[in-house]
Amino acid sequence: MRASGRKWEVGGSAFTVSRSPFPVFKTWLLLVLKSAPNRKPKIKDPAEGKSCLMTGFGTENRKPFTPPSKKLSPRFAPGFSLIEVVVAMGILTFALVGLLALFPVALQTAAESKSETRITQIAQSVFADLKASPLSANVLIVGNDIQQSGNRQTVNFSTAQTHYIGYNADGTCVGALTVDNYNNGISGKGEFILKLSSVPVTPSTIPALSTITLSVESPSTVPEANRQKVIFVTMKGDL
């Protein structure tokens, strides 16, 4: 190999190697130029956005670039662990137990509210009848059909008196009760027992004045000592 301005022809192209004091570098450069046609440069396909290989400087034998597949190991696969499932089930069970415990309380509260509403309606009905007539000749309803004479009693509340009446769950009057029915309870004569008593104010006044006490009690099937009572008090006189 000579170093004096020698021409080399590689791949149809002519190259001139100039004189150099480094023969090793000159040899390396000649080898690189000689192997240039066999190299396959890597370019990017603008139409597909992928890299491809080209032979020489043409577009023949173009091969699309396929990226390597990334498969997750079963250890790193998405999902829930056993501990997470157990903790979630524990929290859900605790919440459900608390919610289920509220149902009996809600049912009992609804029943008590309904009973109190019915008791208030019965008391208002009786007080309305008392206000519509004078103290010494009050008309007391003791039956469902007020058109029948037996279901209306004339009562003089200017004297001490006590009356017992049974009422259904819907607030309708069933009929008069005895002292024994009131003390021991009743069956089939309503769900509420009304106790209506009058006590004259002393010393006596003009006009006459009495204290009217109305007690609505339930349930009617148990003795008097075991019943729940709602008491209403009012004053009435002959005005």
Secondary structure as GFF3:
##gff-version 3
##sequence-region A 1 239
A	DSSP	beta_strand	6	10	.	.	.	ID=ss1
A	DSSP	beta_strand	13	17	.	.	.	ID=ss2
A	DSSP	alpha_helix	23	34	.	.	.	ID=ss3
A	DSSP	three_ten_helix	36	38	.	.	.	ID=ss4
A	DSSP	beta_strand	42	45	.	.	.	ID=ss5
A	DSSP	beta_strand	50	53	.	.	.	ID=ss6
A	DSSP	beta_strand	63	64	.	.	.	ID=ss7
A	DSSP	three_ten_helix	74	76	.	.	.	ID=ss8
A	DSSP	alpha_helix	82	131	.	.	.	ID=ss9
A	DSSP	three_ten_helix	135	137	.	.	.	ID=ss10
A	DSSP	beta_strand	138	141	.	.	.	ID=ss11
A	DSSP	three_ten_helix	149	151	.	.	.	ID=ss12
A	DSSP	beta_strand	152	155	.	.	.	ID=ss13
A	DSSP	beta_strand	161	167	.	.	.	ID=ss14
A	DSSP	beta_strand	173	176	.	.	.	ID=ss15
A	DSSP	alpha_helix	179	184	.	.	.	ID=ss16
A	DSSP	beta_strand	192	200	.	.	.	ID=ss17
A	DSSP	beta_strand	209	218	.	.	.	ID=ss18
A	DSSP	three_ten_helix	224	226	.	.	.	ID=ss19
A	DSSP	beta_strand	228	237	.	.	.	ID=ss20
###
